[in-house]
Amino acid sequence: MLPRGSRRQWEVAVAIWASAGMVLLAGAVVFAVIYAIGGVAVGAAFGDAPLATGLFFLRLSGTAAVAWVPVLLLTWLGLAQLVEKRKGRDKAQHR
């Protein structure tokens, strides 16, 4: 998601937050599938109360996604350092 050779910290932040959102949504889908396999009428639940059902699965996914927070933070730190390294290299070349 992060453009190759990026030199902007906001692009790093957007990429990390987008990744977190995708992990959260993917987890919600996985939990919905697991519930459906277990015999819960997930489709009917979404038909009756789509917002409440969606929030239920997002909450389950959020609980499980807490394990990914350190990985995302370390990735963010590494990418931020890479961006600063590129910016420093550019400055050194233009002197």
NORPEFEN-V844172 format. One record per pair of residues at least 24 apart in sequence whose C-alpha atoms are under 6 Angstrom apart, sorted by the first residue. I is the first residue (numbers start at 1). J is the second residue. D is the distance in Angstrom with one decimal. If there is no record, write none. Layout:
# NORPEFEN-V844172
i->I j->J d->D
i->I j->J d->D
This chain:
# NORPEFEN-V844172
i->7 j->83 d->5.0
i->24 j->61 d->5.7
i->27 j->61 d->4.8
i->28 j->57 d->4.9
i->28 j->58 d->5.1
i->28 j->61 d->5.0
